Amino acid sequence: MPSTSESAARAPSDPARRVAMDPHGPVLVEGPVEIVLDDGTVARSDRFMVAVCTCLRSRTYPWCDTSHRPRERADTPAEDRNSR
């Protein structure tokens, strides 16, 4: 939640940032985005949509790399995967 000074610095006419919540995946945020990490460093993305990791498994944290998705075993034959 923004502090009072951050809220006062933004003009009322500034468009709100759109965020999409997915209980089984990342938080999708319309970019550009800056994220302040626990150690104070800032991660920035200029993309039009950013996936922010919420599972903490991502190797590219704070950005999502889809590590939250269940993985199939590589030795499962293709016909077995399609029959599910």
C-alpha positions in Angstrom: 0.0 0.0 0.0 1.4 3.4 -0.9 2.4 5.7 1.9 0.7 9.1 2.3 3.7 10.9 0.6 3.5 8.5 -2.4 -0.2 9.1 -2.8 0.2 12.8 -2.6 3.0 12.7 -5.3 0.6 11.1 -7.9 -1.8 13.3 -9.7 -5.5 12.2 -9.4 -5.6 12.1 -13.2 -2.8 9.4 -13.4 -4.3 6.1 -14.6 -4.5 3.3 -12.1 -2.2 0.4 -12.6 -4.2 -2.8 -13.5 -3.3 -6.0 -11.6 -4.7 -9.4 -12.3 -4.6 -12.0 -9.4 -4.3 -15.7 -10.2 -4.5 -18.1 -7.1 -2.4 -20.7 -9.0 0.1 -18.5 -10.7 1.8 -15.1 -10.8 0.4 -11.6 -10.3 0.0 -9.9 -13.7 0.8 -6.2 -13.7 0.5 -3.7 -16.5 3.9 -2.3 -17.0 6.3 -0.7 -16.8 6.9 -1.9 -13.3 9.5 -1.3 -10.6 9.7 -3.7 -7.6 11.6 -2.9 -4.5 13.1 -6.2 -3.1 13.7 -7.0 0.5 17.4 -6.0 0.3 16.4 -2.6 -1.1 17.4 -3.3 -4.7 15.0 -2.3 -7.5 14.0 -4.7 -10.3 12.5 -2.9 -13.3 10.7 -4.1 -16.4 9.5 -1.9 -19.2 7.3 -4.6 -20.7 3.6 -3.9 -21.3 2.6 -6.8 -19.0 4.7 -8.3 -16.3 4.3 -11.6 -14.4 5.4 -11.2 -10.8 6.4 -14.5 -9.0 4.4 -15.3 -5.9 5.6 -18.9 -5.3 9.3 -18.0 -4.8 10.4 -20.9 -7.0 11.4 -18.7 -10.0 15.1 -18.6 -11.0 14.4 -15.1 -12.3 12.7 -13.8 -9.2 10.9 -11.4 -8.8 9.8 -12.2 -12.4 7.8 -15.4 -13.0 9.5 -18.2 -15.1 6.5 -20.6 -14.8 8.3 -22.7 -12.1 4.9 -22.9 -10.3 3.5 -25.1 -13.0 3.4 -28.9 -12.4 5.9 -30.7 -14.6 5.4 -33.9 -16.5 8.1 -36.5 -16.5 10.3 -36.4 -19.7 10.3 -40.2 -20.0 6.5 -40.5 -20.4 5.7 -41.5 -24.0 3.8 -38.9 -26.0 0.8 -41.1 -26.6 0.4 -41.5 -22.8 0.5 -37.8 -22.3 -2.3 -37.2 -24.8 -4.6 -39.8 -23.4 -5.1 -37.9 -20.1 
